[in-house]
Amino acid sequence: DVVILYPSGKVSNVQEKQLTTLGQNITALEVNGTFDDCQAMVKKAFLDKDLISNKNLTSANSINVARWLPQMFYFFFAYKQLKNKEKDLVFSIPSGNFGNICAGMMAKQLGLPVKQFIASTNVNDIVPNYLTTGVYTPKPSQQTISNAMDVGDPSNFVRIIEIYKNNISELKKHLSSYSFTDDETREAMTFIKNNSNYIADPHGAVGYLGLKKYLAINDAQGIFLETAHPVKFLDVVEPVINETIELPSQIKEVIYKEKVSIHISTYDELKQFLLL
């Protein structure tokens, strides 16, 4: 059985249809809250002795290292495609729960020659603030147009800190982090489309902005990562680029289906559902 938790009203229409029209063994729970609330419920479930004595639970999001460890391979794949392997390489990764960038930093531990990683965030700037102040202060997330990064307490950042043995000075030699507003993100999407005819989704645009900011003061070659096909964030992308994006066949299959979800607000409701 697969159970999906997602924050009500905080995902795009296409995302919601992808989550709520699958049927079969998949149930969507629409949570009255934020991504952080969904994640807190899942973490609490794993520690609930009453629940785990009755159910075998595993997570398919980046709480589980098995979700993001395979992502290491495309950092190597990107490196393989570089024409110039002598020049310093930096990766800019749009970061929310920090699983993807954690995979990149693990790839570096395995020998991938990366000079620096850039964690590019939206206004949920917990990590940029930490690297500036040395104080890690989770806070309630703010809703943005790059909603997959609306995280106020990223699960995987503690793993990154552990890689560098809680030494912030050492960590800063390998990680930079910048935050950007929705307006800056929209401007970047427009610039990318006008100058390269590439349609970036809002998360990829944030990754682009982080790379651009880093390269303005550092000599290196850079790669920024995307998050998803822009159609997944259609309601954001189309008004920005002033174009209609054709729906891929996979999206056409779900977009007109009826949404089916169960509303919950508390952990107890999640627990009751899982124990059914």
Buried (B, 14 or more C-beta within 10 A) or exposed (E): EEBBBBBBEBBBEBBBBBBBBBEEEBBBBBBEBBBBBBBBBBBEBEEBEEBEEEEEEEBEBBBBBEBBBEBBEBBEEBBEEEEEEEEEBBBBBBBBBBBBBBBBBBBBEEEBEBBBBBBBBBBBBBBBBBBEEEEBEBEEBEBBBBBBBBBBBBBBBEBBBEBBEEEBEEBBEBBBBBBBBBEBBBBBBBBBBEEEEEBBBBBBBBBBBBBBBBBEEBEBBBBBBBBBBBBBBBEBBBEBBEEEBEBEEEBEEBBEEEEBBBEBEEBEBBBEEBEE
